[in-house]
Amino acid sequence: MPEPLPPCEPGGPDPAAVAASIHGWITSPAMRELVGHFGGGDLTAGPTGDTLDRVAQFCTVWDFRAGTKERFDTARVGYGPGLDEQIRALIHALGLGGTAPRHDRYDHVVILGGGIRVTLGRVDYAARLLRGGVRAGTVAGLGSLRHRDDREHREGIRLGLGPLETEADMMTAALRRFLDLPEPVKTRSGDGWWHQSWAQPAVHVLAAASTRLPLRASTACTLLGWAEHIHTPTPADRVLLVTNDPYVRHQHCDAVRLLGRPYGCGIETVGFDDLAMTEWGRPLATTELLQEVRSSILAMRNLYQATQQAKSGPDNVLRRADT
C-alpha cells in the first residue's frame, strides 16, 4: 500500500503523529531503494531531521525543471524499460496521490489551480463529489495571475471557454461550467490579487498575490490568500483540498504547515478520480514523477521543521511559500 499522508484533524496536527508519519515515509523501503538507484546512499541511520536535510540536498538530481520552469517543461530522460518500470513502481509506493474523501461533510472545499486541463479536471471531480453527497459550507477555487501560455490559449479555444487571460480566469470558467454558475455577483481586488464570489451557493474564486516576488504565486501563496481574503479557518473547521496525482503529498504538506498548524483546522487532501483522469489527465514522464518526489521531500521537511517548533500564530517560517 502507498505510504499515508501526515494526519491533520480539526484541532491541528499532532506533532508526534506528523513526525512519525514523516519518519516512516523518508526512511521507507521505497524511498531507500529509489535514492539508492541514483547514488544517494543509505537512509536507515540518523535522526529524522538530519535524514530529511540529507535527502533534500541529494534530490537536486531530480530537479528537471531547472528551478523555475513550469511543470509541462520538465526535461525528459529515458531510463530503459526495466529500470523505468521499477522507478515508477517505487514512486507509486511513496504515495504521491490521494484517496477518496473520508467524510460526507466539510466546512470548506478548496480546489487548487494549475494548467487549464488540470483545473478543469479538479473542478469536474469536486463538482461530482458535491453532487454525489459530499456537503460543504463553502467552495473556493484558487489560482494566480499567471498568464496562459500558447498551449493553454489554444486549448481554451478548443474547449469553448472563451477569452481567458490568467490561471484564475481558467478557474472561474471551470467553476461556472461544472457548478452551473452565472456571472459572479461580487468582486473585490487589491494589490496583485482579486476575489470573485457567488452568494447561492457560497462559491469563491481567488487570484492570489505572490509572496515570493518576482516569481508568480505558487500553490502555497494561494493557500495563504484563501485564509486572508476568503475564510480564516478555525480549529473546528474541516477543510477538503482537491488536487490530482502526483501533487497530493506536497500540496497536503503545505496546507498542513500553512493552514493546519497556525489555525488549527483539519486538512484532508484528495486527488481526482479515474474518470477525471481519463477525461482531463495525461500520461506523465518518469522525470515528471521524480520532480514531484523532490517537491514532496522539500514540503515534508518544511512541515517537519514547522511542527517541531512551539505552537504559535502564522510567522515567517510558517508562511514561507517556496515549494
C-alpha positions in Angstrom: 0.0 0.0 0.0 1.2 3.6 -0.7 2.5 5.5 2.3 -0.3 7.5 4.0 -0.2 11.3 4.3 0.7 13.1 7.5 -2.5 13.4 9.6 -4.2 16.7 10.4 -7.6 16.5 12.1 -9.6 19.5 13.4 -7.7 21.0 16.3 -4.5 21.0 14.3 -1.7 18.5 13.6 -0.3 16.4 16.4 3.5 17.0 16.2 4.3 13.5 17.3 2.0 11.9 14.8 3.2 14.1 12.0 6.9 13.3 12.9 6.2 9.6 12.9 4.5 9.8 9.5 7.3 11.8 8.0 10.0 9.5 9.5 8.2 6.4 8.1 8.0 8.0 4.7 11.5 9.3 4.4 13.0 6.0 5.6 10.5 3.7 3.9 11.9 0.8 1.8 10.6 2.6 -1.4 12.4 5.8 -0.6 15.6 3.9 0.4 15.6 1.9 -2.9 14.7 4.9 -5.0 17.5 7.0 -3.5 19.9 4.1 -3.9 19.2 3.8 -7.6 20.5 7.4 -8.0 23.5 7.0 -5.7 22.1 8.7 -2.6 23.4 6.3 -0.1 21.8 4.7 3.0 18.9 6.4 4.7 18.5 4.0 7.7 20.7 5.8 10.2 20.3 9.2 11.8 17.6 11.4 13.3 14.6 12.3 11.1 15.6 16.0 10.7 19.1 15.1 9.6 17.8 12.5 7.1 15.4 15.0 5.6 18.2 17.5 5.2 20.4 15.0 3.6 17.8 13.8 1.2 16.7 17.3 0.4 20.2 18.2 -0.6 20.6 15.0 -2.6 17.3 15.3 -4.5 18.5 18.2 -6.6 19.4 15.3 -9.0 15.6 15.2 -9.7 15.2 18.9 -10.4 14.3 18.5 -14.1 12.6 22.0 -14.2 15.9 23.8 -13.7 14.4 25.6 -10.7 12.0 27.9 -12.5 10.4 26.1 -15.4 6.7 25.3 -15.5 5.8 21.6 -14.9 4.9 21.0 -18.5 8.5 21.9 -19.5 10.1 19.3 -17.2 13.1 17.6 -19.0 12.6 14.0 -20.2 15.2 11.3 -19.6 15.0 7.7 -20.8 15.9 5.1 -18.2 15.3 2.0 -20.3 12.2 -0.2 -19.9 13.2 -2.3 -16.9 14.6 0.4 -14.7 11.9 2.8 -15.7 9.2 0.4 -14.6 10.9 -0.2 -11.3 11.4 3.5 -10.6 7.7 4.2 -11.3 6.6 1.4 -9.0 8.7 2.8 -6.2 7.2 6.3 -6.8 3.7 4.8 -6.6 4.6 3.2 -3.3 5.6 6.6 -1.9 2.0 7.8 -2.1 2.1 11.0 -4.1 -1.6 10.5 -4.9 -4.7 10.6 -2.7 -7.8 8.5 -1.9 -11.5 9.5 -1.9 -12.8 11.8 0.8 -13.2 10.1 4.2 -16.2 12.3 5.3 -19.5 13.4 3.9 -19.4 16.9 5.3 -16.6 19.6 5.1 -16.7 23.2 6.3 -14.7 24.2 3.2 -13.8 22.5 -0.1 -10.8 24.2 -1.6 -9.8 23.4 -5.2 -6.3 24.2 -6.2 -5.5 25.8 -9.6 -3.0 24.9 -12.3 -2.9 24.5 -16.0 -6.1 24.6 -18.0 -6.8 20.8 -18.2 -5.7 20.2 -14.6 -8.0 23.0 -13.4 -10.9 21.6 -15.3 -10.3 18.1 -14.0 -10.1 19.2 -10.4 -13.3 21.2 -10.6 -15.1 18.4 -12.5 -14.1 16.0 -9.7 -15.1 18.4 -6.9 -18.5 19.1 -8.6 -19.2 15.3 -8.9 -18.3 14.9 -5.2 -20.8 17.6 -4.3 -23.5 16.2 -6.5 -22.7 12.7 -5.1 -23.4 13.6 -1.5 -20.4 15.4 -0.1 -21.7 18.6 1.6 -19.7 21.8 2.0 -20.2 25.1 3.8 -18.2 26.9 1.1 -16.4 26.1 -2.1 -13.3 28.0 -3.3 -11.2 27.7 -6.4 -7.7 29.1 -6.1 -5.5 30.5 -8.8 -2.9 33.1 -9.6 -2.4 35.9 -12.1 -0.1 33.7 -14.2 -0.9 34.4 -17.8 -1.8 31.4 -20.0 0.8 30.2 -22.4 0.1 29.5 -26.1 -0.7 25.8 -25.4 -3.4 26.8 -22.8 -4.7 29.5 -25.1 -5.3 27.1 -27.9 -6.8 24.5 -25.5 -9.2 27.1 -24.1 -10.4 28.0 -27.6 -10.8 24.3 -28.5 -12.9 23.7 -25.3 -15.1 26.7 -26.0 -14.2 28.5 -22.8 -13.7 31.9 -24.4 -11.0 34.6 -23.8 -9.2 33.6 -20.6 -6.1 35.5 -19.6 -4.9 34.1 -16.3 -4.8 30.9 -14.3 -7.6 32.4 -12.1 -9.7 33.1 -15.1 -9.4 29.4 -16.0 -10.6 28.5 -12.5 -13.6 30.9 -12.9 -14.6 29.3 -16.2 -14.3 25.8 -14.7 -16.4 26.7 -11.7 -19.1 28.2 -13.9 -19.1 25.2 -16.2 -19.2 22.4 -13.7 -21.3 24.1 -10.9 -23.7 25.8 -13.4 -23.0 29.3 -12.1 -23.9 32.7 -13.6 -21.6 35.7 -13.7 -20.0 36.4 -10.2 -22.2 38.7 -8.1 -19.4 40.2 -6.0 -15.8 41.3 -6.9 -13.1 42.6 -4.7 -9.5 43.4 -5.5 -6.2 44.6 -4.1 -2.5 44.9 -4.8 -1.8 41.9 -7.1 -5.0 39.9 -6.2 -8.7 39.7 -6.9 -11.6 37.8 -5.4 -15.0 37.0 -7.0 -17.9 35.2 -5.4 -21.4 33.8 -5.8 -23.9 34.0 -2.9 -26.0 31.0 -3.6 -24.3 28.6 -3.3 -21.3 30.1 -1.4 -18.6 29.8 -4.1 -15.5 31.8 -4.4 -12.6 32.2 -6.8 -9.3 33.9 -5.8 -6.4 35.2 -7.9 -3.9 35.2 -5.1 -0.9 37.6 -4.8 2.6 36.3 -4.9 4.5 36.1 -1.6 7.7 35.4 -3.5 8.1 38.3 -6.0 9.3 38.5 -8.7 8.1 34.9 -9.2 4.4 34.1 -9.7 2.2 33.0 -6.9 2.7 29.3 -6.0 0.1 26.9 -4.6 1.3 27.8 -1.1 0.7 31.5 -1.9 -2.9 30.7 -2.9 -3.5 28.9 0.3 -2.3 31.9 2.3 -4.5 34.1 0.1 -7.5 31.9 0.9 -7.0 32.3 4.6 -6.6 36.1 4.3 -9.3 37.0 1.7 -11.9 34.3 1.8 -12.1 32.5 5.1 -9.8 32.4 8.1 -10.0 28.8 9.3 -10.7 27.8 12.9 -9.8 24.8 15.0 -13.4 23.5 14.4 -13.1 23.6 10.6 -12.6 20.6 8.4 -11.0 21.5 5.0 -11.0 19.3 2.0 -8.3 20.1 -0.5 -8.9 18.9 -4.1 -5.9 18.4 -6.5 -4.6 15.5 -8.5 -1.8 12.9 -8.6 1.1 13.3 -8.2 0.8 16.6 -6.4 -1.3 15.4 -3.5 1.5 14.8 -1.0 3.5 18.1 -1.3 0.3 20.2 -1.5 -1.1 18.5 1.5 2.0 19.1 3.5 2.0 22.8 2.5 -1.6 23.1 3.6 -1.0 21.4 6.9 2.0 23.7 7.5 0.4 26.9 6.4 -3.2 26.4 7.5 -3.5 23.4 9.8 -0.7 24.3 12.2 -1.2 28.0 12.7 -5.0 28.0 12.6 -5.7 24.5 14.0 -8.1 23.4 11.2 -8.3 19.9 9.9 -6.8 19.2 6.4 -7.7 16.3 4.1 -6.3 16.2 0.6 -7.6 14.1 -2.3 -6.6 13.6 -5.9 -9.1 13.4 -8.7 -10.6 10.0 -9.6 -10.1 7.7 -12.6 -13.0 9.4 -14.5 -11.4 12.8 -14.2 -8.0 11.4 -15.1 -9.4 9.7 -18.2 -11.1 12.9 -19.3 -8.6 15.6 -18.3 -5.3 13.9 -17.4 -2.2 13.0 -19.5 0.5 10.3 -19.0 3.4 11.8 -17.0 7.1 11.1 -17.8 9.2 9.4 -15.2 11.2 12.6 -14.8 8.0 14.5 -14.0 7.2 12.0 -11.3 10.7 12.2 -9.9 10.3 16.0 -9.9 7.2 15.6 -7.7 9.1 13.3 -5.3 11.6 16.1 -4.9 8.7 18.6 -4.2 7.3 16.2 -1.7 10.7 15.8 0.1 11.0 19.6 0.4 7.5 20.0 1.6 7.8 17.2 4.2 11.0 18.8 5.5 9.3 22.2 5.8 6.3 20.6 7.6 8.6 18.6 9.9 10.6 21.8 10.9 7.3 23.7 11.5 5.7 21.1 13.7 8.8 20.8 15.8 8.6 24.4 16.8 6.4 25.7 19.7 2.8 26.3 18.5 2.3 29.9 17.6 0.4 32.1 15.1 1.5 32.5 11.5 5.1 33.7 11.2 7.8 34.0 8.6 8.8 30.4 8.8 5.2 29.1 8.5 4.3 31.5 5.7 7.3 30.5 3.5 5.8 29.6 0.2 8.9 28.1 -1.6 7.8 24.6 -2.6 
